[in-house]
Amino acid sequence: MTKSELIDRMAAQGDLTKARAELVVNCVFDAMTESLQRGEGIEIRGFGSFTVRPYKPYSGRNPRTGQPVPVPAKRLPFFKVGKELRTLVNGSRGYAITGGDDEAD
């Protein structure tokens, strides 16, 4: 699902105009982004939680030349799925589990 598909679905289910649904979606995403930028966690019961994980600097490798490259310390968002969502997704066994392109056959 893309952001525009989410907006369309919210507009249809919430009896909203697309402009109002887009404003709501953008508001939610902006609030979540700002919270993560401040280093705060986000917990949505039944869905999952977002946290920011710090990573130490390390020495990487340029794949083209093989030369070592210093990688600076960074903070990245991390999502942990909630129990209810995990159960719902695992319960939908009617869908095929694929590891790649279905149309290649």
N, C-alpha and C positions, 0 to 999 in steps of 0.2 A: 504494500500500500504506500502510495506517495502522499506528500503533504496535500496536494490538490485533491486527491481522492478522499482524504480524511475530511477536508473542508466540505466537499460535496456530500459526504455521508452525514456530517453534522448538520448541514443545512436541511437535508431531507428529513432526518430523524427529529431534529429540534424545532422544526417549523420556523427556520431562520432564513434570512436572505443569505446569499453566498458571501456578500460583503461583511455581514455581521458574523457569520461563521468563521471567515478568514481572520477577523479581528480577534475573536475568542481564541482560535488556535495560535495565532501569533503572540497573544498575551500570555498564554500558558507556556509556550516555548521560551519566550523572553524571560519570564519569571524563573523557569528552571535553569536557564543558562546563567542568569545573574547569580542565582544561589550557588551553582557549582563554581563560578568564578570566585566567589567569596570563600570557597572551601567547605561550604555546608553540604550536608547530605540531603537527599530527597527520598522519602519513603511513601510509596503508594500501596497501601495494604491490598493484598490479593494480586497485585500486579508485579511489583518488584521495587528495588531501591537503587538509586544512583549515588555513587560516592566518588571522591577524587583520590586517586592513589599517586603517591610520590614515587618517582623512580630515580635511582642514583645515576651519576654519570658513569659511562663505561667507554671502552675502546672498541669501536666497530671496525668494519672492513669495507672498503670500496670494492664492490663486486667486479668492476671493470678492470681495475688496476691491481687489486689485491693489497693496496696500501692501507695501513691502519688510519682510522679517522676517529677523532674524539667526538663522542656523543654527549651533549650537555645533560644535566639533570633536568627532569621535566615532571609535570603533573598531568595525568590523563584521567578522563572520566571512565568509570567502571560501572557496569550494570549487573545486578544480581537478580535473577528471576525469582518471583514470589512463588510460594507453594501452590496457591490456587491456579495461577497461570500455567505452571509446570504441569499440574494434573490435567488441566483442560487440553493443553497441547498434546500431552502423551495419550490422552483419552481419544484423540481424533485419529485413530489408527486406520481409518478408512482411506486416508490419503497416502499415496506412495512416498516412501523416503528415497530421495534421489541424491546423488552426489554430484550431479552435473547437468549437462544439457539433455533434456528429454527428447528433443527433436533430432538428435544425432542418429537415432535408430533407423 
